[in-house]
Amino acid sequence: MEKAIEKRQFNIKEFAAKYGVIIGLILIMTFFTVMKAKFLTVDNMLNMLRQTSINGFLAIGMTFVVLTGGIDLSVGSIVGASGMFAALVARTETGMPWFLAVLTGLTVGLMLGLLNGIIIAYLKVPAFIATLGMLSIARGVTFMASDAKPVPGLSPQFLKMGGGSIGIIPIPIIVLVVVLVVCYIVLYKTRYGRYVFATGGNPVSARVSGINVKMIICSVYMISGVLAGLAGVILTSRVTSGLAASGEGYEVDAIAAAVIGGNSLAGGRGRLWGTIIGFLIMGAMNNGLDMMAVSSYWQLVIKGIIIIGAVMLDSLNESK
């Protein structure tokens, strides 16, 4: 009888660990729907997903990093740098094609991510310190490139990246779905994905088994960087100008989404679908709290509490 009770309790805990984030999302959506009838309308949901797509790109990249036991505090600044350089190319007066501006933003993100990876993997600088330094460097470069001034007058074709739609579906949502599918295949259907999990689970064993751990660590920061670059391009397109302060604080939501989704900061354990639920939770909260006219200061407090709570739950799971 006692064994049966213990088994039942274990199953309940397992269920909560596996599906708790989904239940949390449903409860949050239900709460805001009750509080604001317009919350669950099609228009608001599409608007929420358009806004959430930015954090979605960052959270997906952060998942790759966290799975190796790292962290990337520079993604917000990379968003700003990538968006600014894309805007400089996308100005109507330059006559440059819109896709060249997109490639510029992606390249800036990729190169900054590569620098992070080299510093962390090959120069042995702790990820927290390296990406904190890159946060400052990338932001400084952004201000120098624009002289801290907005860059308006972007080409109409470029502006469609963030503000356009195909039918009723905003283009950022379509791009996000494509990125999710590609990243899912990479993580769960390729040898590279297995190497990412192995590196985070036990880097020494991974190295002994023949995995190039340094290359894997470097590559996940490149993935994080290029996805931050994509987020920067779409954000700049959506706000219709390059802003030097763009992306400030975005790393908080990205880390929160990854941790809420059940990705362990210790590395080696996580799930991409959990990250999806995580950034949907963050998006629903931002949208719902804005509709309820909750102060942005209180929203920061709530996000901080959520991050601490998620990390505490992760620590409790690790200690069992």
C-alpha positions in Angstrom: 0.0 0.0 0.0 2.8 2.4 1.0 4.7 1.6 -2.2 1.6 2.3 -4.3 1.2 5.7 -2.6 4.9 6.5 -3.1 4.6 5.6 -6.8 1.5 7.7 -7.2 3.3 10.7 -5.5 6.3 10.2 -7.8 4.0 10.2 -10.9 2.3 13.4 -9.8 5.7 15.1 -9.4 6.8 13.8 -12.8 3.6 15.1 -14.4 4.1 18.5 -12.8 7.7 18.7 -13.9 6.8 17.7 -17.5 3.5 19.6 -18.0 3.7 22.3 -15.4 4.6 25.0 -17.9 1.7 24.1 -20.1 -0.7 24.3 -17.2 0.9 27.6 -16.2 0.3 29.0 -19.7 -3.3 27.9 -19.7 -3.9 29.5 -16.3 -2.3 32.8 -17.4 -4.3 32.9 -20.6 -7.5 32.1 -18.6 -6.8 34.8 -16.1 -6.2 37.6 -18.6 -9.2 36.5 -20.7 -11.4 36.8 -17.6 -9.9 40.2 -16.8 -10.0 41.6 -20.3 -12.4 40.1 -22.8 -10.4 41.5 -25.8 -7.3 39.5 -24.7 -8.3 36.3 -26.5 -9.4 37.9 -29.8 -7.7 36.9 -33.0 -6.3 40.4 -33.6 -4.8 40.6 -30.1 -3.4 37.0 -30.4 -1.7 37.8 -33.7 -0.4 41.1 -32.3 0.9 39.3 -29.2 2.7 36.7 -31.3 4.2 39.4 -33.5 5.6 41.1 -30.5 6.7 37.8 -28.9 8.5 36.6 -32.0 11.5 38.8 -31.0 11.9 37.1 -27.6 11.2 33.8 -29.4 14.3 34.1 -31.6 16.4 35.1 -28.5 15.0 32.3 -26.3 15.7 29.6 -29.0 19.3 30.8 -29.3 19.6 30.9 -25.5 18.3 27.3 -25.3 21.3 26.1 -27.3 23.7 28.1 -25.0 22.0 26.9 -21.8 22.1 23.3 -22.9 25.9 23.5 -22.9 25.9 24.9 -19.4 26.5 28.5 -20.6 24.6 31.8 -20.6 24.5 34.7 -23.0 24.0 38.1 -21.5 24.9 40.0 -24.7 21.8 39.1 -26.8 20.0 42.4 -26.1 23.0 44.4 -27.2 23.5 42.2 -30.3 19.9 42.9 -31.2 20.7 46.6 -31.1 23.9 46.4 -33.0 22.5 44.1 -35.7 19.4 46.2 -36.1 21.4 49.4 -36.4 23.8 48.2 -39.0 20.9 46.7 -41.0 19.2 50.1 -40.8 22.3 51.9 -42.1 22.2 49.6 -45.2 18.4 49.7 -45.6 18.1 53.5 -45.9 16.3 54.4 -49.1 19.1 56.9 -50.0 21.7 54.1 -50.2 19.8 52.3 -53.0 20.8 48.9 -51.5 18.5 45.9 -51.9 16.5 45.0 -48.8 18.0 41.5 -48.5 21.5 43.0 -48.3 20.4 44.9 -45.2 19.0 41.6 -43.7 22.3 39.8 -44.5 24.2 42.6 -42.8 22.2 42.3 -39.6 22.6 38.5 -39.6 26.4 38.8 -40.2 26.9 41.3 -37.4 25.0 38.9 -35.0 27.0 36.0 -36.3 30.4 37.7 -35.8 29.6 39.0 -32.3 28.4 35.5 -31.4 31.6 34.0 -32.8 33.7 36.4 -30.7 31.7 35.3 -27.6 32.4 31.6 -28.6 36.1 32.1 -29.1 36.5 34.0 -25.8 34.6 31.4 -23.9 35.7 28.2 -25.5 39.3 28.9 -26.5 40.4 31.7 -24.1 38.6 30.0 -21.1 36.8 33.2 -20.0 33.7 32.3 -18.0 30.5 32.8 -20.0 29.0 35.2 -17.6 32.0 37.6 -17.7 32.6 37.2 -21.5 29.0 37.9 -22.5 28.7 40.7 -19.9 31.7 42.4 -21.5 30.3 41.8 -25.0 27.0 43.4 -23.8 29.0 46.6 -23.2 31.1 46.4 -26.3 28.2 45.8 -28.7 26.2 48.6 -27.2 29.2 51.0 -27.5 29.8 50.0 -31.1 26.1 50.7 -31.8 26.2 54.2 -30.4 29.4 55.0 -32.3 28.0 53.7 -35.6 24.9 55.9 -35.3 26.3 58.7 -33.2 23.5 57.8 -30.8 20.9 59.1 -33.3 17.9 57.3 -34.9 18.3 56.1 -38.5 15.0 56.7 -40.3 14.0 56.5 -43.9 14.2 52.7 -44.4 13.1 51.1 -47.6 9.5 49.9 -47.9 10.7 46.4 -48.8 12.8 46.2 -45.6 9.9 47.4 -43.5 7.8 44.5 -44.6 10.0 42.1 -42.7 8.6 43.3 -39.4 5.4 45.0 -40.4 4.1 43.0 -43.3 1.8 40.0 -43.4 1.0 37.0 -45.6 -2.8 36.9 -45.5 -3.6 37.6 -41.8 -0.4 36.0 -40.5 2.4 38.5 -39.7 5.7 37.7 -41.4 7.6 37.6 -38.1 5.4 34.7 -36.9 6.1 32.8 -40.2 9.8 33.3 -39.8 9.7 32.2 -36.2 7.9 29.0 -37.1 10.5 28.3 -39.8 13.3 28.9 -37.3 11.6 26.6 -34.7 11.3 23.7 -37.2 14.9 24.0 -38.3 16.2 24.2 -34.7 14.1 21.3 -33.7 15.6 19.2 -36.5 19.1 20.3 -35.6 18.7 19.6 -31.9 16.8 16.3 -32.0 17.5 14.7 -35.4 21.2 15.3 -36.0 24.5 14.2 -34.5 25.3 17.9 -33.7 22.2 18.1 -31.4 23.3 15.0 -29.5 26.8 16.6 -29.1 25.2 19.7 -27.7 23.4 17.7 -25.0 26.5 15.6 -24.3 28.7 18.7 -23.9 26.3 20.2 -21.4 25.8 16.9 -19.5 29.4 16.1 -19.0 32.1 18.0 -21.0 34.9 15.7 -19.8 33.2 12.5 -20.9 32.2 14.3 -24.2 35.8 15.2 -24.9 37.0 11.7 -24.1 34.4 10.2 -26.5 35.8 12.3 -29.3 33.5 15.3 -29.3 35.2 18.6 -30.1 33.8 20.3 -27.1 35.4 23.7 -27.8 33.9 23.8 -31.3 30.4 22.9 -29.9 30.6 25.6 -27.3 31.7 28.2 -29.8 29.0 27.1 -32.3 26.1 27.6 -29.8 27.1 31.2 -29.2 27.2 31.7 -33.0 23.7 30.3 -33.2 22.6 32.6 -30.4 24.3 35.5 -32.1 22.8 35.0 -35.5 19.3 34.5 -34.0 19.8 37.8 -32.0 20.8 39.4 -35.4 17.6 38.1 -36.9 15.6 39.5 -34.0 17.4 42.9 -34.4 16.5 43.0 -38.1 12.8 42.3 -37.5 12.6 44.6 -34.6 14.2 47.5 -36.6 11.8 46.8 -39.5 8.9 46.8 -37.1 9.7 50.1 -35.4 10.6 51.6 -38.9 14.0 53.0 -37.8 17.3 52.1 -36.3 17.5 52.9 -32.6 20.8 52.8 -30.7 19.0 51.7 -27.4 17.1 49.0 -29.2 17.1 45.6 -27.4 18.0 46.9 -24.0 17.0 44.4 -21.3 15.8 41.7 -23.8 18.3 39.2 -22.4 16.1 39.1 -19.2 13.1 37.8 -21.1 15.2 35.4 -23.2 16.8 33.8 -20.1 13.4 33.7 -18.4 11.7 31.9 -21.3 14.5 29.3 -21.5 14.5 28.7 -17.7 10.7 28.6 -17.4 10.6 26.1 -20.2 12.6 23.6 -18.1 16.1 24.1 -19.5 18.6 23.5 -16.7 21.2 26.2 -16.2 23.6 23.4 -15.2 23.4 22.2 -18.9 22.7 18.9 -20.5 19.0 18.9 -19.8 16.3 20.8 -21.6 13.5 20.8 -24.2 12.9 23.1 -27.1 9.1 22.8 -26.8 9.4 24.0 -23.2 11.2 27.1 -24.5 8.3 27.7 -26.8 5.9 27.6 -23.9 8.3 29.8 -21.9 8.3 32.6 -24.4 4.6 32.3 -24.9 4.1 32.8 -21.2 6.4 35.8 -21.2 4.5 37.2 -24.2 1.1 36.6 -22.7 2.2 38.3 -19.5 3.6 41.3 -21.2 0.5 41.7 -23.4 -2.0 41.0 -20.6 -0.3 43.3 -18.1 -0.1 46.1 -20.7 -3.9 45.7 -21.4 -4.5 46.0 -17.6 -2.4 49.1 -17.5 0.1 47.6 -15.0 3.1 49.8 -14.5 6.2 48.7 -16.5 8.2 48.9 -13.2 5.9 46.3 -11.6 6.3 44.2 -14.7 10.0 44.1 -14.2 9.5 43.0 -10.6 7.1 40.2 -11.7 9.7 39.0 -14.3 12.4 38.9 -11.7 10.3 36.9 -9.3 9.4 34.4 -12.1 13.1 34.0 -13.0 14.1 33.4 -9.4 11.2 31.0 -8.9 12.0 29.0 -12.1 15.7 28.7 -11.0 14.6 27.6 -7.5 12.4 24.8 -9.0 15.3 23.8 -11.3 17.7 23.6 -8.3 15.2 21.5 -6.3 14.9 19.1 -9.3 18.7 18.8 -9.5 19.0 18.1 -5.8 16.6 15.1 -5.9 
